[in-house]
Amino acid sequence: MTFLQFRILFILLIITIGQSNLFAQIRGQITNHKKEPIPNATVKIDGTGQGTSTDSLGNFFIENANKNIAHLHISAIGYQHLKKPIDASNLSTSIQIQLQEDNLNLNEVVVSASRYGMERKKAPVIVNVLSPKLFNATQSVAMSETLNYQPGVRVENNCQNCGFSQVRLNGMEGAYSQILINSRSVFSALNSVYGLDQIPTSMIDRIEVVRSGGSALFGANAIAGTINIITKDPVENDWQIKSTNSLIDGKSWDNSIDFNTSYVDNDLKAGATFYGMHRNREAFDANQDGFSDMTKLKNLTFGTKAFFSPSDYNKITLDLSVLNEFRRGGDRLDLSPHFTDVTEQLQTNSFIGGINFDQYSKDYKHKVSIYASGQKTARDSYYGGLGGGRTHQDSVLASNAYGVTDDFAMVAGTQYTYNFERDVFTVGVELNNNRTKDNIPGYQRIIDQKTLGVGSYAQYEWNILDNVKSLIGARYDYTKVDGEYHLSNIKRQSNQNFGTFSPRFTLLYDITDYLQFRGGYARGFRVPQAFNEDMHVTSIGGQQVFVLIGENLKNEYSNAYTGSFNLTQNIGTVQTSLLIEGFYTDLKNPFTNIMTSEEENIRIEEMRNGSGARVYGSNIELNIAPSSVFSIQAGGTIQRAQFLESQLLFEGTTEAENVSTKRYVRTPNVYGYFNANWKATPAFAVDLTSVYTGSMIVPHIQESGQMLLKNSTDFMELNLRLGYTFSLKKDLNLEIFGGVQNMFNSFQKDLDRGALRDSNYIYGPSRPRTATFGVKIGHFH
């Protein structure tokens, strides 16, 4: 061997020895607290691109790992993430790692914070999620029955005759919240009037709620926030059928049957889920005056969601739903509407559908989505009656109080997302179109409105430091409103264009591994157009009340600020989370409805721009989960909502009859909820839930026609559900359940009576004491 060959061999030997000192192999096993292996868990080396997944026995193996590594990051679906320190001097032995269950679902993926998938705990915006577990605990048949169980969210009933309901976020009425279906804004103003009752919980995978301004992402009308309904995806082959039967105050039945079933190919390239509901609810008369306080309701819903993946890099998703609903309230429900004193009757048929195409690059850094969604609704309505009179004119007006409504809404667009090593860039453009025609010839009431909007947005997720992240984004919307609004002999027109720029900035700061701070600013807007309240008609003093759009209306703007601290920590095996959030929303040119003096046979509420308003307060939420067997969730809101100047609500014939207030009506300063779930045995479950509604001021029109503002009492609803599950055989279970809703019968005591009542004078819980029982069978956990 020559000296040169010896020197080369010596250098290679030194390099090999050095490499053996610098690199090593890491192996181990991941289990849960029962020592059961966790397959498909992700194991990553912090600060590097190295990683692997566990096998069916929970084992993992990483080659050529740097001995200088400090931590492993381990994650798995349904479990809390773990940052595991590594002892570099002991890498030759197998590492045993135990993960704790994520019973609070802090690591589940949500899309409403950023328009793409992101873990809740890593989202710079607070996203609350309502899941099927909550739907089950609250015995909810429809979406309207479950939304109260989140901070800052309250559902209220607004009409004894038709059961119009709306959801309020942070105290602001329904038109300030944007309801999305699978992240698409096809839930139009008309759908918002009664749609909360029309969407069955059997079709919903989860509901994501984002409070405060969201216009920078989703467009107009998201000043108070967004409610994103995510329908069920086909994940595995399963099915279930459920029958729910309720007896309202021992008098009226509410029966429903629903189902959902899913099929997925073995290669996971295609799948479909189907769901449906049939509901029949009898009208309920609380004070025995012969007039309904809860409407008669029949609902039939059917839908599907399917996907097909031609390859590993693209996916096509299709969703379709058909909703058919009949509702009627008033008196003598067995007669034709025009022979009664008061009737509000609606027959609604809606078709909602959407298609989405996702294309990824081979390295999954680039993603392009192209989507289109639409909604078509036809409604036959009756708003009228004899009003207690029997004159020829009464009969003529009653016979002509039938109406028809056609509504079409669609959204189409494209979105591009690029994942850097640490950051994410998103840009998109979308087209929104809505056409509403509402015609009641007997009252010469016409709404013929077309809105067309083009929006473009951009957002950058900037991971500034390992523990500091921000979302910086903006959206520009160009909206054209072309509408004609006729009521009796009054005619209004709107032919306006609006350009609106909506910036957004949010920040997430992980102060420690357990304590997070979130803060942000968002701009929101609403354009002058018909909102959901305008599509609803109520009855006061035997006369119909209509909303009429005012003249020379300006855009409404908001500047919303939020800040929160979120503490998530394990105390032994007990998982806890405490959220304290402050919010402040400054409204410019807020739209308000002012009841003016009555015209012939009708009363008018005119939409006008009011003085500025401020909505501010705090949301508090506490979650405690000692194990998967028992969990407690409680939350509440303390807030103030008021105009900067005293706001006119009722315009009388003289100035002395005018009614004004600075406070928002129908908005309590304090409200909250409680939810406890206990799996007493593997088969027996107990759920205790409660909703608290504080005192508020409520407008009340007297028989004389004058408005009074009344202070309501506060309400505490307490609900109990018991369920027992029988395992019939493998993958087939039967559950029998029963319970009581509003068990202490906390219900409004001063409801108006008779044909001349103010049917809008209704507040508090949506139903009195109600006994519920039912059965569920199928493949479920």
Secondary structure, DSSP 8 states (H G I E B T S, - for coil): --HHHHHHHHHHHHHHHHHHHHEEEEEEEEE-TTS-B-TT-EEEETTSS-EEE--TTSEEEEEEEETT--EEEEE-TTB--EEEE--GGGTTS-EEEE--B-TT-TT-EESTTTSS-EEGGG-SS--EEE-HHHHHHTT-SBGGGTTTSSTTEEEEE--TTT--EEEEETTB-GGGEEEEETTB----HHHHHHHHHHSBGGGEEEEEEEES--HHHH-TT-SSEEEEEEE----SSEEEEEEEEEEETTTEEEEEEEEEEEEE-TTSSEEEEEEEEEEEE--B-SSSSSB-SB-EEEEEEEEEEEEEEEETTEEEEEEEEEEEEEEEEEB-TTS-GGGSSSEEEEEEEEEEEEEEEEEE-TTS-EEEEEEEEEEEEEEEEEEE--TT--SHHHHHHHHT-EEEEEEEEEEEEEEEEEE-SS-EEEEEEEEEEEEEEEEEGGGTEEEEEEEEEEEEEEEEEEEEETTEEEEEEEEEEEEEEEEEEEETTEEEEEEEEEEEEEEEEEEEEESSSSEEEEEEEEEEEE-SS--HHHH--EEETTEEEEEEE-SS---EEEEEEEEEEEEEEEETTEEEEEEEEEEEEEEES-EEEEE---BTTEEEEEEEE---EEEEEEEEEEEEESSSSEEEEEEEEEEEEEEEEEEEEE--SSGGG-EEEEE-TT--SEEEEEEEEEESSSSEEEEEEEEEE---EEEEE-TTS-EEEEE---EEEEEEEEEEEEEEETTEEEEEEEEEESTT----S----STT-BTT---S-SSSSEEEEEEEEES--
